[in-house]
Amino acid sequence: MYLDPADPDAHAHGTICEVVDVLADDLDSHTDRPTDAYSYRLEELETGETLPLAFRHHDLVPAENIQ
């Protein structure tokens, strides 16, 4: 995940996860960005724990893009 340091969930920045559930809502109808309709429940790969929050599409970065 890539989160801004000012984001309330910044503690999760850099966490490598796997998507375990895809949630949909109508946020895209307010923003005109199709990917805004989706948020994701994630499992941390290192611990196997499901994170307590769902994260939006724009917060996620493919693992191969992490430096």
Legacy VTK file of the C-alpha trace (Angstrom):
# vtk DataFile Version 3.0
C-alpha trace
ASCII
DATASET POLYDATA
POINTS 67 float
0.000 0.000 0.000
1.040 3.545 -0.575
-0.482 6.001 1.894
0.309 9.641 2.486
2.051 10.263 5.833
-0.879 12.527 6.803
-3.423 9.754 6.138
-5.022 8.471 9.367
-4.126 4.936 8.228
-0.492 5.778 7.397
0.659 3.026 9.779
-0.239 0.572 6.981
1.988 2.323 4.408
4.338 -0.162 2.757
2.454 -3.211 4.003
2.495 -6.021 1.450
-0.920 -7.649 1.230
-3.120 -9.914 -0.797
-6.677 -8.977 -1.745
-9.156 -11.258 0.025
-12.415 -9.471 -0.809
-13.591 -6.817 -3.250
-16.322 -4.436 -2.109
-18.329 -2.154 -4.387
-20.270 1.036 -3.756
-21.343 4.109 -5.720
-18.444 6.478 -4.979
-17.581 6.412 -8.694
-20.876 8.136 -9.497
-19.689 11.090 -7.393
-16.117 11.234 -8.732
-16.511 10.010 -12.346
-13.551 7.631 -11.785
-14.634 3.999 -12.363
-12.072 2.538 -9.939
-13.498 4.646 -7.089
-16.382 2.158 -6.910
-14.085 -0.447 -5.355
-12.461 -0.989 -2.021
-10.559 -4.040 -0.903
-10.213 -6.165 2.224
-6.581 -7.153 2.530
-4.563 -9.842 4.265
-1.055 -8.978 5.352
1.298 -11.511 3.769
3.815 -11.503 6.606
1.341 -12.226 9.424
-1.648 -13.718 7.591
-3.918 -11.269 9.421
-6.799 -9.539 7.658
-6.462 -5.789 8.076
-9.349 -4.193 9.983
-9.984 -1.600 7.268
-10.930 -1.726 3.609
-8.675 0.287 1.318
-9.567 2.087 -1.908
-8.125 1.184 -5.282
-5.912 4.291 -5.381
-4.165 3.202 -2.135
-2.864 -0.021 -3.664
0.327 -0.508 -5.640
1.286 -3.811 -7.313
4.060 -5.496 -5.289
6.409 -5.589 -8.291
6.312 -1.750 -8.295
7.540 -1.442 -4.703
11.108 -0.274 -4.282
LINES 1 68
67 0 1 2 3 4 5 6 7 8 9 10 11 12 13 14 15 16 17 18 19 20 21 22 23 24 25 26 27 28 29 30 31 32 33 34 35 36 37 38 39 40 41 42 43 44 45 46 47 48 49 50 51 52 53 54 55 56 57 58 59 60 61 62 63 64 65 66
